[in-house]
């Protein structure tokens, strides 16, 4: 089987650091599904306007494949130490580097789709687009394995007022959602360490102390 991208993703986050660990946890984060020329202006999206959400099947282009023979991973939800089988995880390090994300449709145009809540980096190849079907895709009472027993508490995020004004309301909300999920490696716990992520070409620096993320004054 040969897979060719049907679209590429355009997003504020270019690298892996800071990306939401799942789709939907940063619902204000906006991105663009930009169709490849063969699909632009065609009827490929006809009927999609009747749906609120869609599935994206995409490639972990920043990771590559999992090391040969590696069948377990260490989920951040378990602190980065306990191991589970790769097929019991959403780890990007997989035998075949494919991701699956559910995103909210904001706008549809002949060239693509504006979506909210994606966990994809800028430039990610998208191999397929499918509508989300509530009657078939939603199982609210389903068990969630170890995610049921290990509660994930979002962090409180504090911005300097000048940076809030520079970013604007939409980007401030999206960044707050990203940072509240604690993008640090699970084993890091140094309140003095400064981390940095790139958002729309701007370097955003922050510290984490306990349950509070403090975004530092913009130095760019």
C-alpha positions as CSV (number, residue, x, y, z in Angstrom):
1,X,0.0,0.0,0.0
2,X,1.3,3.4,-0.9
3,X,-0.2,6.4,1.0
4,X,-0.1,9.9,-0.4
5,X,-1.2,12.9,1.5
6,X,-4.5,14.4,0.6
7,X,-3.7,17.6,2.6
8,X,-1.2,19.2,4.9
9,X,-1.8,20.9,8.2
10,X,-1.0,24.5,9.0
11,X,-0.8,25.4,12.7
12,X,0.8,27.8,15.1
13,X,3.1,25.2,16.6
14,X,5.9,24.0,14.4
15,X,7.7,21.6,16.7
16,X,6.7,18.7,18.9
17,X,7.3,20.5,22.2
18,X,4.0,22.1,23.3
19,X,1.8,20.1,21.1
20,X,-1.4,18.9,22.9
21,X,-1.0,15.3,23.8
22,X,-4.5,14.6,22.5
23,X,-6.9,16.3,20.2
24,X,-9.7,18.3,21.9
25,X,-7.8,19.2,25.1
26,X,-6.9,22.7,23.6
27,X,-10.3,23.5,22.0
28,X,-9.4,27.1,21.1
29,X,-6.3,26.0,19.1
30,X,-7.0,26.8,15.4
31,X,-5.4,25.1,12.4
32,X,-6.0,24.7,8.7
33,X,-6.4,21.5,6.7
34,X,-5.0,22.6,3.3
35,X,-6.0,20.2,0.5
36,X,-3.5,19.1,-2.1
37,X,-4.1,20.7,-5.5
38,X,-5.8,17.5,-6.9
39,X,-8.6,18.0,-4.4
40,X,-9.0,21.8,-4.3
41,X,-12.1,23.2,-5.9
42,X,-13.5,19.7,-6.4
43,X,-16.6,18.1,-4.8
44,X,-14.4,16.1,-2.3
45,X,-15.8,18.1,0.6
46,X,-19.4,18.1,-0.6
47,X,-21.8,17.3,2.3
48,X,-19.2,17.9,5.0
49,X,-21.0,21.1,6.0
50,X,-23.6,19.0,7.8
51,X,-21.1,17.7,10.3
52,X,-19.6,19.4,13.4
53,X,-16.5,17.2,13.8
54,X,-14.2,15.1,11.6
55,X,-11.5,12.6,11.9
56,X,-8.0,13.2,10.6
57,X,-5.7,10.3,9.8
58,X,-2.2,11.7,9.6
59,X,1.5,10.9,9.8
60,X,3.9,11.4,12.7
61,X,6.3,13.2,10.4
62,X,8.5,14.5,13.2
63,X,9.1,11.1,14.7
64,X,9.5,8.4,12.1
65,X,8.8,4.8,13.1
66,X,9.3,3.1,16.4
67,X,12.6,1.3,17.0
68,X,12.5,-2.2,15.6
69,X,11.2,-4.7,18.2
70,X,10.0,-2.0,20.7
71,X,6.5,-3.0,21.8
72,X,6.1,-1.0,25.0
73,X,6.0,2.8,25.7
74,X,5.9,5.1,28.8
75,X,2.7,7.2,28.7
76,X,3.1,10.7,30.2
77,X,-0.3,10.1,32.0
78,X,1.5,7.4,34.1
79,X,4.4,9.8,35.0
80,X,6.7,8.7,32.2
81,X,8.0,5.6,34.1
82,X,5.4,2.9,33.9
83,X,5.2,0.9,30.7
84,X,2.2,-0.3,28.7
85,X,2.0,-2.0,25.3
86,X,2.3,0.3,22.3
87,X,-1.2,-0.7,21.2
88,X,-2.6,0.3,24.6
89,X,-1.3,3.9,24.0
90,X,-1.5,6.9,21.7
91,X,2.3,7.2,21.6
92,X,3.7,8.7,18.4
93,X,6.4,6.0,18.4
94,X,4.5,3.2,16.6
95,X,5.3,0.4,14.1
96,X,3.4,2.5,11.5
97,X,3.6,6.2,12.3
98,X,0.0,7.1,11.9
99,X,-2.1,9.4,14.1
100,X,-5.9,9.7,14.5
101,X,-7.4,13.0,15.7
102,X,-11.0,14.2,16.2
103,X,-11.3,18.0,15.5
104,X,-14.1,20.5,15.4
105,X,-15.0,22.1,12.0
106,X,-15.0,25.9,12.1
107,X,-15.2,26.7,8.4
108,X,-15.0,24.9,5.0
109,X,-13.6,26.5,1.9
110,X,-12.8,25.1,-1.6
111,X,-9.1,24.8,-0.6
112,X,-9.6,23.1,2.8
113,X,-11.0,23.2,6.3
114,X,-10.4,25.5,9.3
115,X,-10.5,23.3,12.5
116,X,-10.3,23.7,16.2
117,X,-8.6,21.4,18.8
118,X,-6.1,19.6,16.7
119,X,-2.9,18.1,18.1
120,X,-0.9,18.4,14.9
121,X,2.3,20.4,14.1
122,X,2.6,22.7,11.2
123,X,3.4,20.8,8.0
124,X,1.9,17.5,9.2
125,X,0.8,15.3,6.2
126,X,-2.9,14.2,6.3
127,X,-3.7,10.9,4.6
128,X,-7.5,10.8,5.0
129,X,-10.4,12.9,6.3
130,X,-13.6,11.3,7.6
131,X,-16.8,12.7,9.2
132,X,-17.3,12.1,12.9
133,X,-20.6,10.1,13.4
134,X,-22.1,10.6,16.9
135,X,-24.2,7.4,16.7
136,X,-21.2,5.2,15.8
137,X,-18.2,7.1,17.2
138,X,-19.3,8.1,20.7
139,X,-19.4,5.7,23.7
140,X,-19.6,7.9,26.8
141,X,-19.8,4.9,29.2
142,X,-16.7,3.1,27.7
143,X,-13.8,2.3,30.0
144,X,-10.6,4.3,29.5
145,X,-8.1,1.9,31.0
146,X,-5.3,3.6,33.1
147,X,-6.6,7.0,32.1
148,X,-9.7,6.3,34.4
149,X,-7.5,5.7,37.4
150,X,-4.9,8.5,36.9
151,X,-6.6,11.8,37.0
152,X,-5.1,14.6,34.9
153,X,-5.3,18.0,36.6
154,X,-4.9,21.0,34.3
155,X,-2.4,23.6,35.6
156,X,-3.3,27.2,36.2
157,X,-1.7,29.5,33.7
158,X,-0.6,33.1,34.5
159,X,0.3,35.5,31.6
160,X,2.0,39.0,31.9
161,X,-0.6,41.5,30.8
162,X,1.6,42.9,28.1
163,X,1.8,39.5,26.4
164,X,-1.9,39.0,26.7
165,X,-2.4,42.2,24.8
166,X,0.2,41.3,22.2
167,X,-1.2,37.9,21.5
168,X,-4.9,38.8,21.5
169,X,-7.8,37.0,23.1
170,X,-7.9,34.0,20.8
171,X,-4.2,33.1,20.9
172,X,-4.0,33.7,24.6
173,X,-6.8,31.3,25.2
174,X,-5.2,28.7,22.9
175,X,-1.8,29.0,24.6
176,X,-3.4,28.8,28.0
177,X,-5.0,25.5,27.1
178,X,-1.7,24.2,25.7
179,X,0.3,25.2,28.8
180,X,-2.4,24.0,31.2
181,X,-1.7,20.4,29.9
182,X,1.9,20.7,31.1
183,X,4.1,20.1,28.0
184,X,7.2,19.3,30.1
185,X,8.6,15.7,30.1
186,X,6.7,13.9,32.8
187,X,9.9,13.4,34.9
188,X,10.8,17.1,35.0
189,X,10.0,19.0,38.3
190,X,12.4,21.9,38.5
191,X,10.5,25.2,39.4
192,X,13.5,27.3,38.3
193,X,13.9,25.7,34.9
194,X,12.8,27.9,32.0
195,X,11.1,26.2,29.0
196,X,10.3,27.6,25.6
197,X,8.0,26.8,22.8
198,X,7.4,28.4,19.4
199,X,3.9,29.7,18.8
200,X,3.3,31.6,15.5
201,X,7.0,32.4,15.3
202,X,7.1,33.8,18.8
203,X,9.2,32.3,21.5
204,X,7.0,31.8,24.6
205,X,9.0,31.1,27.8
206,X,7.6,29.7,31.0
207,X,8.2,28.1,34.3
208,X,6.2,25.5,36.2
209,X,6.0,25.6,40.0
210,X,3.6,23.0,41.5
211,X,0.2,23.5,39.7
212,X,1.0,27.0,38.3
213,X,2.5,27.8,34.9
214,X,4.0,31.3,34.8
215,X,4.6,32.7,31.4
216,X,7.6,35.1,31.3
217,X,7.7,38.5,29.9
218,X,8.2,38.5,26.1
219,X,11.9,39.0,25.3
220,X,11.6,39.0,21.5
